[in-house]
Amino acid sequence: MSVVARTVLVTGGNRGIGLATARALGAAGHRVAVTYREQAPEGLYAVRCDVTSPDAVNEAFDEVERELGPVEVLVANAGITRDAPVTLMTEEQFGQVIDTNLAGAYRCVRRAVPAMRRGRWGRIVLIGSEVGQSGNAGQVNYAASKAGLVGMARSLARELGARGITVNTVAPGLIETDMTADLADRHKKALVAASPVPRTGTAEEVASAVAWLASENTGYVTGAVIPVDGGMGMGA
């Protein structure tokens, strides 16, 4: 893949998929910034940002633009879980996940798009989930937020394609991260056994898909959902 150095912002880039993605894009020669809420990662340009706050999002973009230039590649990865059966899930638990995972991505996209339109080039990658297509018991809020990202990406793809901006979703399956570390071993084993590739995935495998979508050679790929799930979601 040809590489032109671009300014990249990865939200939630201090761990897991976000950190692996930031490192992969940095290794490819891009100028990479990440956002974090509590602990900044070592070796990366990091800005504190809570994506549930429009002001914080604007301030983070302002800082990245001053230091690295306008954001040309946005990877909207920041996300949380607040799992519970629907009868026990509180309004707060539902709202927190939607506000972070879905509305947070919207806030970052809204802030990034004007500069991309002026430059007539941009790559937006939203980190979804296989759960957003197949669903999962106890994750009504999380699944709804990730399904919403697909609709957001496809609407944006239609809106922005003529300006040289692509918008795609990467849908990971069971990936070894801090977010999945609390899953019961019994549940993990059942998910692995049901997968055509019977193992968990790695954050680096997801990062490879993101890096491809962020490249110069993918200007004709937009509105797509790219699964990185070992085949778990086939047919969903």
C-alpha positions in Angstrom: 0.0 0.0 0.0 1.3 3.5 -0.9 1.7 5.7 2.2 1.3 9.4 2.4 1.9 10.7 5.9 -1.5 11.8 7.3 -2.7 13.3 10.6 -4.6 10.5 12.5 -6.7 10.7 15.6 -7.7 7.5 17.4 -10.3 8.0 20.2 -9.9 5.6 23.1 -6.4 5.0 22.0 -4.8 4.2 25.3 -5.5 0.5 25.3 -6.8 -2.5 23.4 -7.9 -2.1 19.8 -7.4 1.7 19.9 -3.8 1.4 21.1 -2.9 -1.4 18.6 -4.4 0.8 15.8 -2.5 3.8 16.8 0.7 1.9 16.9 0.1 0.3 13.5 -0.7 3.7 11.9 2.3 5.2 13.5 4.5 2.4 12.3 3.2 3.2 8.8 4.5 6.7 9.0 1.5 8.7 10.0 1.3 11.5 12.6 -0.8 9.8 15.2 -2.7 11.3 18.2 -4.8 9.3 20.6 -7.4 10.4 23.2 -7.7 9.0 26.7 -9.7 9.6 29.8 -7.6 8.5 32.7 -4.2 7.2 31.8 -2.1 8.3 28.8 -0.3 5.6 26.8 3.5 5.8 26.6 5.2 6.6 23.4 2.2 8.3 21.7 1.0 11.9 21.4 -2.1 11.8 23.7 -4.8 14.3 24.6 -7.3 13.9 27.4 -10.9 13.7 26.1 -14.3 12.6 27.3 -16.3 12.0 24.1 -19.5 12.5 25.9 -18.6 16.2 26.2 -18.9 18.3 23.0 -16.5 20.9 24.5 -13.9 18.3 25.4 -14.1 16.9 21.8 -13.6 20.4 20.3 -10.7 21.1 22.7 -9.0 17.8 21.8 -9.3 18.5 18.1 -8.0 22.0 18.6 -4.9 20.7 20.3 -4.2 18.0 17.7 -4.7 20.5 14.9 -2.2 22.9 16.5 0.5 20.2 17.0 0.0 17.9 14.1 -2.3 19.5 11.6 -5.9 18.9 10.5 -7.2 15.4 11.2 -7.4 13.5 8.0 -8.0 10.0 9.4 -10.4 9.6 12.3 -10.8 6.2 14.0 -13.7 6.4 16.4 -13.0 3.7 18.9 -13.9 5.0 22.3 -16.5 2.8 23.9 -17.8 1.3 27.1 -20.0 -1.5 28.3 -22.6 -1.6 31.0 -24.1 -5.1 30.7 -27.3 -6.3 32.4 -30.5 -8.1 31.5 -33.0 -5.7 30.1 -35.3 -5.9 33.1 -32.4 -4.9 35.4 -30.7 -2.4 33.0 -31.2 1.1 34.3 -31.9 4.2 32.2 -28.4 5.4 33.3 -26.7 2.2 32.1 -28.5 2.4 28.7 -27.9 6.1 28.3 -24.2 6.0 29.2 -23.4 3.4 26.5 -25.4 5.2 23.8 -23.9 8.5 24.7 -20.3 7.2 24.7 -20.3 4.7 21.9 -22.8 6.2 19.4 -23.2 9.9 20.2 -19.5 10.1 21.0 -18.6 8.9 17.6 -21.0 11.5 16.1 -19.4 14.3 18.0 -15.9 13.4 16.7 -17.1 12.9 13.1 -18.9 16.3 13.2 -15.8 18.0 14.4 -13.5 16.2 11.9 -15.5 16.5 8.7 -15.1 20.3 7.9 -11.3 20.0 7.5 -11.7 16.8 5.5 -14.2 18.5 3.2 -11.8 21.4 2.7 -9.0 19.0 1.9 -11.2 16.8 -0.3 -9.8 13.8 1.3 -10.6 11.8 4.5 -10.9 8.4 6.1 -13.4 7.8 8.9 -13.4 4.3 10.5 -15.9 3.5 13.2 -15.2 0.6 15.5 -18.4 -1.4 15.7 -18.9 -5.0 16.8 -20.2 -8.3 15.6 -22.7 -8.0 18.4 -24.2 -5.0 16.6 -25.4 -7.3 13.9 -26.1 -10.6 15.7 -27.1 -9.2 19.1 -26.1 -10.6 22.5 -28.1 -11.3 25.7 -27.4 -8.8 28.4 -26.1 -6.2 25.9 -29.2 -4.4 24.6 -27.4 -1.0 25.1 -24.1 -2.1 23.6 -25.6 -3.9 20.6 -27.9 -0.9 19.9 -25.0 1.5 20.0 -22.9 -0.6 17.6 -25.7 -1.3 15.3 -26.3 2.5 15.2 -22.7 3.0 14.0 -23.4 1.1 10.8 -26.4 3.3 10.0 -24.3 6.4 10.8 -21.4 5.2 8.6 -23.6 4.4 5.6 -25.4 7.7 5.8 -22.1 9.5 6.1 -20.7 7.5 3.1 -23.6 8.8 1.0 -23.2 12.3 2.3 -19.4 12.7 1.9 -18.3 10.4 -0.9 -18.2 13.1 -3.5 -15.7 15.0 -1.4 -13.2 12.1 -1.3 -14.1 11.0 2.2 -14.8 7.4 2.9 -16.6 6.1 5.9 -16.5 2.4 7.0 -17.2 0.3 10.0 -14.9 -2.5 11.4 -16.8 -5.1 13.3 -14.6 -7.1 15.7 -15.7 -10.4 17.2 -14.3 -11.9 20.4 -11.0 -10.0 20.8 -8.6 -10.3 23.7 -8.8 -6.9 25.4 -9.5 -5.5 28.8 -13.1 -5.1 27.8 -13.5 -8.9 27.3 -11.3 -9.9 30.2 -14.3 -10.1 32.6 -16.2 -12.5 30.4 -16.7 -15.9 32.1 -14.5 -18.6 30.8 -17.5 -20.7 30.1 -19.0 -18.0 27.9 -15.7 -17.4 26.0 -15.3 -21.1 25.3 -18.8 -21.3 23.9 -18.2 -18.4 21.6 -14.9 -19.8 20.4 -16.4 -23.2 19.8 -19.1 -21.6 17.6 -16.6 -19.7 15.5 -15.3 -21.2 12.2 -11.9 -20.0 13.3 -11.9 -21.4 16.8 -9.9 -18.9 18.8 -10.1 -15.4 20.1 -8.8 -12.6 17.8 -6.1 -10.1 18.6 -6.2 -6.3 18.7 -3.4 -6.3 16.1 -5.7 -8.2 13.7 -8.3 -5.5 14.0 -5.7 -2.8 13.6 -4.6 -4.3 10.3 -8.1 -3.9 8.9 -8.4 -0.3 10.2 -5.0 0.5 8.6 -6.1 -0.9 5.3 -9.3 1.2 5.3 -7.2 4.3 6.3 -4.9 3.9 3.3 -4.5 5.8 0.1 -5.7 2.8 -1.9 -9.2 2.4 -0.5 -10.9 5.4 -1.9 -13.5 3.2 -3.6 -14.4 1.4 -0.4 -17.1 3.1 1.6 -20.2 2.2 3.5 -18.8 -1.2 4.2 -18.8 -3.3 7.3 -15.6 -5.2 7.6 -15.9 -8.2 10.0 -12.8 -9.3 12.0 -14.5 -12.0 13.9 -13.3 -15.4 12.7 -16.5 -15.9 10.7 -18.6 -15.7 13.9 -21.1 -13.3 12.4 -21.6 -14.9 9.0 -25.2 -14.6 7.9 -26.1 -12.0 10.5 
